[in-house]
């Protein structure tokens, strides 16, 4: 299944990547999806203060978009953009978010490392996409 179709299957009304506004909304939907999963994980598991702080830091990281990720996009531009590498990275983030519900407390540290790595890849893809649009 194509990444965009996978995202639309998981996230209701996922707007896709066609135009600047849709890209911004898609970014928000993916960040929110992960943020909610992290919040639920923190509420469900009895975690150390250190792990709670790590989760809180990740929630803060996904709470707001980085404006550098969108520099150069033409507001309102239209095209057949399927998201490319951004969509692939978004799928990876959504799949990680889905795994949060099945974690036990012992698995949380490694999981958070995976989340950080996936967010780093996603941010690099967003910046590369913005650079191409300039």
Buried (B, 14 or more C-beta within 10 A) or exposed (E): EEBBEBBBEBBEEBBBBBBBEBBBBBBBBBBBBBBBBBBEBBEEBEBEEEBBEBBEEBBEBBEEEEEEBBEEBEEEBEEEBBBBBBBBBBBBBBEBBEBBEEBEEEEBEEBBEEBBEBBEBBBBBBBBBBEEBE
